Amino acid sequence: MRTLLFVLLLLLPVSALANCNMAFRYGLVIGPEHILFVQNTRTYVQINKNRQLFVEGEWVQLSDADTELLEQYSQGLRKFVPEIVSLAVDGVELGLSSIESMLSGLGSKSQQAEWQALIRETTFQFMSRFVRTGEYFYLAPQSLNEIDHFLNRELKPQLNNLARHTVGAVWGALRDALRQSDSNFERTDSQGLESVEQLVDNISFGLDEKAIELEAKSALFCQRMRELDEIETSLQQRIPLLSQYDVVTEKN
């Protein structure tokens, strides 16, 4: 199965995401009742229940045609943003939960604290770009290309290194202890190395699946963003206050 996934990755068009320069210029928070456009913790635009618009905290009175267009725009964001966030979160949660599960009950308190700090650091870096909490989703300002690059060229090596550092350290400590007390340490040492490699393989496997899913949907995602950009442009023409908050854009 893993060989098949690797082959599929090789066969996928490498230019699929490279040809799409669509990006989100503001961070997006999607909740059950509202959508927020945010930057540096400040909310610039808020849409309530898909039909009410607030720009910099001020309510904007809309015509029926404006409201219909706003609702279309909101529903498009509600379908797209959670899908992107969930695709990213699922792969990373698999890796981090695998590491935490392997470390459970092993090592001293100081070692556990060190490992948890490394896991928190990795989690914080990831959560600055993607968050899924219940029915709430957050996507940081970024392009589709940047999402692909982060997941597969930055985050994957980081998770693998984290797994090798933390779990490898556990098995190293056990190996040293066994060398002093057990003549059969060679067998346990081999098992430990296999466990580390298996964990790294599981992390890579989970993220590779998400890479395949992202590539497979890249043309669809790009088209959705272009459609959202067109709706956004129409809204900006009807509501001039929105023209300075260009959320969906095409990067040069």
N, C-alpha and C positions, 0 to 999 in steps of 0.2 A: 504493500500500500504506500509506504513512504517513498519507494523508488518511483512509483507511478506519479506521486505528487511532485517529486523532483523533476521528472520528465515533463510534466505539465507546465511547471514554472519555466522550463527552458523553451517550451513551445509558445508560451504566451507572448504577444507582441510587446516588445520592450517600449515601444513608443506610445502605447495606449494612454498612459497618464502624461507622458512627456508632451503630447500634442494638446493637452488641455491646461490652459493657464487660469482657469476659473478659481476664484479665491473668496474667502470671507474677510472683509476688512475690519469688522467689529466682532467681538465675542458675542455668542448667542446663548441665552438661557431659555430653555423651553420647559414650561410647567403646565399643569392641567388647566390653569385659568389665564395664563399670561405668557407673552414672549417679550424678552428684554434684549436690547442691543446695548452692550456694555463695553467700556474701555477703561482700564486702570481703576476697576471697582466702581466706576461711575456709570449710571444708567442714562442713556441719551434718548432712547425711544422705547416706549412700552405699548404693547398691544394687549388689551384685555378681552378675553372671550372671542377673539378673532375679529371683533367688530368695533372696538373702541380704541382710539389712537391718542397717545400722549407724547408730545415732543418736549424734551427737557422739562418734564413735570407739568406742562400745560396741556389741557384737553383741547383737541382739535375737532371742531364740528365738521361732520362729513355729510355729503349728500348720499342719496341711496346708491348712486353709481359708484361713488368713492368707497362706500362701505362694502359693496359687492366685490370690488377689486381688492380691497384690503383683506377680505375674508379669503379670497383665492390665494393671495400671497401668503397669508398666515398658515393656511392648510398645507401649502407646498413646503414651508419651513418645518411644519410639524411632522410631515412624512419623511423628510430628507435628513434633518439633523440627528434625530434619535437613531436612525439606521447607521449613519457614519460613526456616531459615538459608540453604539453597541458593538459594532464590528471591531473597533479598536479595543474596547474594554474587555470583551470576551477573551481575546487572545492573551492580554496581559494578566488578567485575573488567573488564568490557567497557570501561567508561569510562576507568579508570586505565591499562589496557594500551594503549588507543588513544592516550592522551596520551604515555605513555612511548615508544611506537613512533614517534610524530611527532617527539619531541625527540631521538631517538637520533642521536648524531653531530653535533648542531647546537650552536652557541654555544660560549663559552669554558668553561674549567673552573669558574670562579667562577659563571657562569650556570647550568651544569649542577648545581652544588652547591645553588644557590638553588632551582632547580626541583625537584630531588629532595627537598629539605627540605619544600617545599609539598606534594608528593605524599605524603611520609611522614606529614605532619600530618593530611592528609585520611584516609589509610589508618588511622592510629591512632584517629581519631575513630570511624571505621566499625567497626574491630575491637574497640572497647570495647563494642559491641552485638551483633556477629555475627562468628563465627569458624568457618571450615571448614578443617581441616588433616588431609588423608588421611581416616581413618575417625573423626575426632574433630570434634565440633560444640559450639559454645558459643552460648547465647542469653542475653543480659542480661535482668534484670528489666524488663518492659515489657508494655504491653497491645497488642492487635491494632490499636487506633486509633493508638497511638504509633508502631508499626512503619510504618503507612501514612503518617503525617505525616512521619516522619523520612526515608523514602525519597523522597517526592514533593515535600515542601515545604521540607526542609532540605538534603538531600544533593544532589538534582538541581541546584538553583541553584549550590551550592558547586562541584560538578564542572564545570558550565558556565563559571563564573567562573575556575576554575583553568585550564581549557582556553584561554580567551581571554587570560588573563594570561601563561601560559607560551608557548604557541604563537604568540600575537600578538606577544610580545616577540621571538621568534626571527625572524619575518618582518619585523618593524620594523627589526631590526639589518641583515638582508640587504638590505632596501630602501634603507637609508641608504648601505650600501656600494656598491650598484649605481648609485645616483644619481651617485656620484663616478667610476665606471669604465665604465658601460655606458649607452649612449643608449637602450636598449630596456627600461629598468627598469620602465616603466609596465605592460608585459605581465606581467612577473614579479610586480610588486606586486599586480596583479589576481589572479593565480594564488594568491598567498599568502593574500589575503583569502578567496578561495574555499575554500582548504584549512582555514582556521580555522573558517569557517562549516560546512563539511562535517563536521569533527570534532565540533563542538558538536551538530550535527544527529544524528550517530551516537550520541552519549552520550544525548541526549534520547530517541531512538528506542529504545535498549536499555532505559532506565528506564521508558519508557511501556509497553513490552511487559510488564514486570514489574508495573506498576500494573494493567494489564488482567488479568493472571494472578491477582494478589492479590484484586482485586475479584470476579473470577469464582469464586474459591474461598472468599470471605469467609464465606458462610453455612455452608459445610462446615467451615471452620476453627473458627468460633464453636461449632458443634455438637460438634465433637471436644473442644474445651476444656471445654464443659459436661459432656460424658460423663466426661472425666478428673476433673473436679471432683467428680462424684458418686462415682466410684471412690475418690478420695482421702478423701472424707468417710467412706465405709464403712471404709477402712483406719484412719482416725483413731479411729473408734468402737471398733474391735477392738484397736488399738494406741495407747493413750493418749499414749505418748511422742511420737507424730507430730503430735499436735493443735496443738503450738506452731509447727509448720513447715508452714503452709498455703501450698503452692507455687502451685497453681492457684486463682484467686479471681475474684470478680466485683466490680469497682470500682463504688462508688456515684457 
